């Protein structure tokens, strides 16, 4: 993900959800900032890392990472869902069906083409 895209998402999420704003904790110290919380959430989503691994990498405790992830996903859906998570319209469906037919798959509404994906750590007998 580019830095510009990450910052765009971070600013939008911070403006949408007050949880991501940096605040002082009970002892008066500043808590985690928006960039740390969103980086932890994005890393969990992108790589499937468990929360305790994020603690080692970004130094945020496991329950804060899990809470950040839940709030990040809800905020991202609220902010970007209408545009990026919409159901396909008739034009989208026709385009996807045509793409499937051109590859020899009739009545297929899209696929994840992994044929040219280079696997580095796949199991071998």
VMD Tcl script that draws the C-alpha trace (Angstrom):
set ca {
  {0.00 0.00 0.00}
  {1.36 3.42 -0.86}
  {2.02 5.97 1.85}
  {-0.56 8.35 0.33}
  {-3.28 5.68 0.38}
  {-2.41 4.69 3.96}
  {-2.54 8.33 5.11}
  {-5.85 8.88 3.28}
  {-7.37 5.88 5.06}
  {-5.87 6.90 8.42}
  {-7.24 10.45 8.22}
  {-10.69 9.26 7.16}
  {-10.86 6.65 9.94}
  {-9.58 9.09 12.57}
  {-12.22 11.65 11.56}
  {-14.96 8.99 11.63}
  {-14.15 7.16 14.87}
  {-13.03 9.00 18.03}
  {-11.34 5.81 19.31}
  {-8.43 6.41 16.94}
  {-7.66 9.93 18.20}
  {-4.57 10.04 20.41}
  {-5.55 10.67 24.02}
  {-3.88 10.72 27.40}
  {-4.24 7.63 29.57}
  {-5.00 7.51 33.32}
  {-1.41 8.35 34.23}
  {-1.33 11.36 31.90}
  {0.87 9.76 29.23}
  {-0.09 9.91 25.57}
  {-1.68 6.72 24.27}
  {-1.09 5.09 20.90}
  {-1.55 7.31 17.88}
  {-3.80 6.66 14.90}
  {-0.94 5.50 12.67}
  {0.10 2.74 15.07}
  {-3.45 1.49 15.57}
  {-4.26 1.47 11.86}
  {-0.90 -0.05 10.88}
  {-1.53 -2.87 13.36}
  {-5.05 -3.41 12.00}
  {-3.92 -3.33 8.37}
  {-1.11 -5.78 9.08}
  {-3.50 -8.22 10.74}
  {-5.89 -8.00 7.78}
  {-3.21 -8.21 5.09}
  {-1.02 -10.94 6.53}
  {-3.32 -12.77 8.95}
  {-0.96 -12.12 11.85}
  {-2.21 -12.93 15.34}
  {-2.52 -9.99 17.73}
  {0.39 -11.09 19.93}
  {2.77 -10.92 16.94}
  {1.66 -7.33 16.36}
  {2.61 -6.62 19.99}
  {6.19 -7.69 19.22}
  {6.32 -5.56 16.07}
  {4.49 -2.35 17.01}
  {4.40 -2.57 20.84}
  {0.64 -2.46 21.37}
  {-0.90 -5.02 23.72}
  {-3.08 -7.77 22.30}
  {-6.49 -6.52 23.49}
  {-5.80 -3.01 22.14}
  {-4.85 -4.51 18.77}
  {-8.04 -6.58 18.65}
  {-10.19 -3.59 19.66}
  {-8.43 -1.44 17.04}
  {-9.03 -4.09 14.37}
  {-12.75 -4.30 15.13}
  {-13.18 -0.53 15.14}
  {-11.03 -0.13 12.01}
  {-13.08 -2.66 10.03}
  {-16.38 -1.10 11.12}
  {-15.11 2.39 10.28}
  {-13.71 1.30 6.90}
  {-17.04 -0.28 5.98}
  {-18.95 2.82 7.10}
  {-16.64 5.19 5.21}
  {-15.73 3.28 2.05}
  {-18.40 0.58 1.87}
  {-20.90 2.42 -0.29}
  {-18.34 2.93 -3.04}
  {-16.09 -0.14 -2.80}
  {-18.33 -2.81 -1.26}
  {-21.38 -2.40 -3.43}
  {-23.11 -5.21 -5.27}
  {-22.33 -5.41 -8.99}
  {-24.80 -3.62 -11.25}
  {-25.96 -4.89 -14.65}
  {-22.99 -3.29 -16.43}
  {-20.50 -4.86 -14.00}
  {-22.16 -8.25 -14.33}
  {-22.10 -8.13 -18.14}
  {-18.41 -7.12 -18.15}
  {-17.46 -9.91 -15.72}
  {-19.45 -12.52 -17.66}
  {-17.74 -11.45 -20.90}
  {-14.32 -11.75 -19.24}
  {-15.17 -15.28 -18.10}
  {-16.38 -16.31 -21.54}
  {-13.23 -14.93 -23.20}
  {-11.19 -17.29 -20.99}
  {-13.39 -20.28 -21.77}
  {-15.55 -20.25 -18.65}
  {-19.19 -19.73 -19.52}
  {-21.52 -18.38 -16.83}
  {-18.63 -17.46 -14.53}
  {-19.03 -14.14 -12.74}
  {-15.34 -13.49 -12.14}
  {-12.36 -15.31 -10.73}
  {-9.13 -14.75 -8.91}
  {-6.51 -15.45 -11.55}
  {-3.55 -16.96 -9.70}
  {-2.01 -18.77 -12.66}
  {1.00 -16.44 -12.81}
  {1.40 -16.17 -9.04}
  {4.83 -17.37 -7.93}
  {4.58 -19.45 -4.77}
  {7.71 -19.46 -2.66}
  {6.76 -21.58 0.35}
  {4.22 -24.06 -0.95}
  {4.14 -27.62 0.42}
  {5.94 -30.24 -1.63}
  {6.10 -33.98 -1.16}
}
mol new
graphics top color blue
foreach p $ca { graphics top sphere $p radius 0.5 }
foreach p [lrange $ca 0 end-1] q [lrange $ca 1 end] { graphics top cylinder $p $q radius 0.2 }
display resetview
